[in-house]
């Protein structure tokens, strides 16, 4: 999915509060802004049908082939 990039100017105090809230929710500041905008659009009845889903909160789960322990056991990443 293509993502639109925008420049957003915020009061530094608002940004700091938003960043703390995002951290509490295990989201990036960008994801928190999108989450809040989607919620506001939904509550106002303006969220378009067919809008894509947001990625779940937190870091993506590692797959077994991404864990450092398995790479060492298989000899990958060692010289």
C-alpha positions in Angstrom: 0.0 0.0 0.0 1.3 3.4 -0.9 1.5 5.9 2.0 1.1 9.6 1.6 3.8 11.8 3.1 2.9 15.1 4.7 4.7 17.8 6.6 2.9 18.5 9.9 3.8 21.4 12.1 3.0 21.0 15.8 3.5 23.0 18.9 6.5 21.4 20.7 4.5 20.8 23.8 1.7 19.1 21.9 4.3 17.0 20.1 5.9 15.9 23.3 2.6 14.9 24.8 1.7 13.0 21.7 5.1 11.2 21.7 4.6 10.2 25.3 1.1 8.9 24.6 2.4 7.0 21.6 5.1 5.4 23.7 2.6 4.3 26.3 0.5 2.7 23.5 3.6 1.0 21.9 3.2 3.0 18.7 5.4 5.4 16.9 4.4 9.1 17.0 3.4 8.8 13.3 1.2 5.7 14.0 -0.4 7.5 16.9 -1.3 10.5 14.8 -2.8 8.1 12.1 -4.7 6.2 14.8 -6.2 9.4 16.3 -7.1 10.7 12.8 -8.9 7.4 11.9 -10.8 7.4 15.2 -11.9 11.0 14.7 -13.0 10.3 11.1 -14.9 7.2 12.3 -16.6 9.1 15.1 -17.6 11.8 12.6 -19.0 9.3 10.2 -16.3 10.3 7.6 -14.1 7.3 7.5 -14.3 6.0 3.9 -15.4 2.4 3.2 -12.6 0.1 2.2 -9.9 2.0 4.1 -6.9 -0.2 4.8 -6.2 -1.5 8.3 -3.5 -0.2 10.4 -0.5 -2.4 11.4 -0.9 -3.8 14.9 0.8 -2.0 17.8 4.3 -2.8 18.9 7.3 -4.2 17.0 6.7 -6.9 14.4 7.2 -10.4 15.7 10.5 -12.0 14.6 10.3 -15.1 12.5 12.5 -18.0 13.5 14.9 -17.2 10.6 15.5 -13.7 12.0 16.7 -14.8 15.5 20.4 -14.4 16.1 20.6 -17.7 18.1 19.5 -19.8 15.1 21.9 -18.0 12.8 24.8 -18.8 15.1 23.8 -22.4 15.4 23.6 -22.8 11.6 26.9 -21.1 11.1 25.4 -18.0 9.5 26.9 -14.7 10.5 30.1 -16.3 11.8 33.5 -16.2 10.2 
